[in-house]
Amino acid sequence: MALPSFVRWIEDWIALAETNRDVDLLVTDHASLLQDGRGLITRILDFYEIAYDPEWLSMPSTAYGKNNIYSFLEAERAARARAPVGRGAGFKPSWAMQMPSEIQKAANALLPDPLTRRFGWDGF
């Protein structure tokens, strides 16, 4: 099963990011993308010192038609308007609604508590 390897891989990167001051790592999560896509993209560009025009991040969604990332994020937000991002109030991501419950239970059993708390993965 590959999932234990992925869990360990994530744990190792988080441990490195939190303990090694000689390595500069940026750890992101999907909830940040859903909550503030522009903010996360700006944070990534700034972290990697990539020069950009702020107008690139504030153009209306019609600038590139319906296929740009902000149109997608706005559609996701509208679809999730019934529930908050992250834990609570019946929030369940789309992948969790499609995954069979026995697979979810098996996968959740492999996740250590520190990772579930760090990324808000508990409760799915």
N, C-alpha and C positions, 0 to 999 in steps of 0.2 A: 504494500500500500504506500502510495507516494505522499499522502497527507502528513504523516509523522515527519517526513523529511522537510516538507515545507514549513511546518510548525517550528522545527528546530532552526531552520534557516532564518525565519523571522525573529526568533528569540535571540539568535547570535547577532543579528544586525542591531537589534534594539539594545542588547547588552553593550555592543561596541559603541553605539551612539551615546549611551548614558555613562560609560566609564572611561573611554579613551579620549583624552583631550587633544591628542595629536592628530586625530582623524576628524574632519569636519563633515558630518553627515546630516542630511535633511530627511527627516521622517515625516511622511504625510499619511493621510487616511482618506477614505472615500467620503466620510461624513463631512470633512472640510470642503471637499469639492461640491457636495450637494448644498451646503449651507452658504458658501461664498466662493463660487467658482472663479470669479475675477481675482479675488483676494489670494486664493491659493496659487493661481497661475502667476500673479505678480510676485508672490513669495518665492516660487521656484525660479523665475527669471532673475530676481534679485540675488538669490542664493548662488546661482551659477554665473553671476555677473554678466548676464546677457543684456546688451543694450537693446532697448525697444522704445517705441513711441507710445506713450500712454493712450493715445487715441486708438491704437490697435485693440486695446482692451475695453474701450468704451463705445465702439461703433455699434449702432443699432443692429439687431439681428437680421434686418433686411439687407444689410450691406453685402452679405454673402449668401443670401437666400435662406432657406430653411435648414441648411446642412451645417451651419457653423455651430461651434460648441455651446454658445450662449443660447441659441434657439433650443438646443437639446436640453440644456440645464433648466431653462424656463419650463419646458414641457414636463420634465421630471418633477420640478417643484409643484406644478399645477396638479399633476397626477397624485402627488403625495400630500396635497393640502389637507386631507382628512387627518393626517397623523404627523407628529413631529419627527425630525431626523434623529436617529440614535435611539436610545432606550425610551420606553414609556408609551403609554396610552395606545396600546395595540399596534404600534409600528411594526411592520414586517416587510423587509425589502423584497423586491420582486423575485430575486433568485430563491429566497427562502419559501416563497409561496409556490414555486414550481418544483422544488426539490422534495422527493418523498420523505416523509417524517422519519422513517427508520434510518435513512442516510444522514439526515440532520442530527439525529440523536447520536449516531456513531461518530460523526465529525465533531460535534460539541464535546463529546467525552474525551477527545484527544487534545482539546485546547486547554492549556494551563491557565489558571486563574489570573496571573499577571497580564497575559495577553488579552484575555476577554475583558478585563477592566480597562486596560490601556486603550483599546480600540472600540470599546462598547459593543463587543460581539455577543455578550450574554443575552439570553432571552429570545433567541431565534429558534 
